[in-house]
Amino acid sequence: MVQIIEKVINNLKVNNMNGYYLSNKEELIFLLKGLIPENSSVGCGDSVTLEELGIFEYLRAANIDFYDKYKEGLTREQKREIYLKNFQVDIFISGCNAVTTQGDIINIDGNGSRVAPMIYGPSKVILIIGTNKITQSEEEGLQRVRQIAAPLDAKRLMKKTPCVKLDKCINCKSKDRICNSFVKISRQFDSNRIHVIIVEGSYGY
């Protein structure tokens, strides 16, 4: 596994992105303190990984301007305002569905609010994944996204889709379908924009 992680990090660098490997989650907050300066504006994507790693709690307590989409009592329109603000934040932080050994970042999204700021807007994007998200190829990454991540996320969101019952994607046409946008990020112009943090262990979907 060490050689695979080294390959991922090396190829992220080739693709003008940054990769980090942490052997345990306790090292994560220390790294984030270095990547997120005080008084920064920070937005986030929907992420079980960030929740499991305690990142949302850290962001709420940090000396930053955090646009918290999980704040209780937010209306649908207020959440949409936060999604739009995420294009203008200094830093956008999220999980992602798969990272290949070729250094490609693969995601699937329902309304695009998570993947859109990864592509454009914030001057820095921090993506946090467990080692369970590493795949050997783009094809394997898409398979992982469709057959593992999407059904589990549809269950979490209580969607009325076939995958919730079948535990697999059948490329449905359901109104509740969350597999709407497939995005692969292969390279960046700015070598200091995207930072992928790989944490040892299985986190998120």
Secondary structure as GFF3:
##gff-version 3
##sequence-region A 1 205
A	DSSP	alpha_helix	2	14	.	.	.	ID=ss1
A	DSSP	beta_strand	18	22	.	.	.	ID=ss2
A	DSSP	three_ten_helix	25	27	.	.	.	ID=ss3
A	DSSP	alpha_helix	28	35	.	.	.	ID=ss4
A	DSSP	beta_strand	41	44	.	.	.	ID=ss5
A	DSSP	alpha_helix	48	52	.	.	.	ID=ss6
A	DSSP	alpha_helix	55	61	.	.	.	ID=ss7
A	DSSP	beta_strand	65	67	.	.	.	ID=ss8
A	DSSP	alpha_helix	76	85	.	.	.	ID=ss9
A	DSSP	beta_strand	91	94	.	.	.	ID=ss10
A	DSSP	beta_strand	98	100	.	.	.	ID=ss11
A	DSSP	beta_strand	105	109	.	.	.	ID=ss12
A	DSSP	alpha_helix	115	119	.	.	.	ID=ss13
A	DSSP	beta_strand	124	130	.	.	.	ID=ss14
A	DSSP	three_ten_helix	131	133	.	.	.	ID=ss15
A	DSSP	beta_strand	134	135	.	.	.	ID=ss16
A	DSSP	alpha_helix	138	144	.	.	.	ID=ss17
A	DSSP	pi_helix	145	149	.	.	.	ID=ss18
A	DSSP	alpha_helix	150	156	.	.	.	ID=ss19
A	DSSP	alpha_helix	162	166	.	.	.	ID=ss20
A	DSSP	beta_strand	181	185	.	.	.	ID=ss21
A	DSSP	beta_strand	194	199	.	.	.	ID=ss22
###
